[in-house]
Amino acid sequence: MTPITEGRNSGAKDQLEKISLKAKSSAQAVKEEMRSVILAVEERIAVDDHVNNMSQEMEYLLDSIDSIPRDSQKKILLAFKNFLKENLQAVDSRLASLS
């Protein structure tokens, strides 16, 4: 059990564990893809650190949202979803400019 899931009911613990595993798996996939790209050691370390931090922040944010009253969770999750969409659009824009 991770510190994030202590004090939670079983269903919430399971859900947070699944989110944690997905976030770690996604972060690992990004880092593995980076290994196929030629980067200076310092750049690789910096990007690895950023990916790890984003993964951890995602877990902490979702855990924090889980701890607020349920009637407020939907509003916050929808706002967070919009935030993620905007970031995805920025990534898509950068990808399009590389084509």
Secondary structure, 3 states (H helix, E strand, C coil): CCHHHCCCCHHHHHHHHHHHHHHHHHHHHHHHHHHCCCCCHHHHHHHHHHHHHHHHHHHHHHHHHHCCCHHHHHHHHHHHHHHHHHHHHHHHHHHHHHC
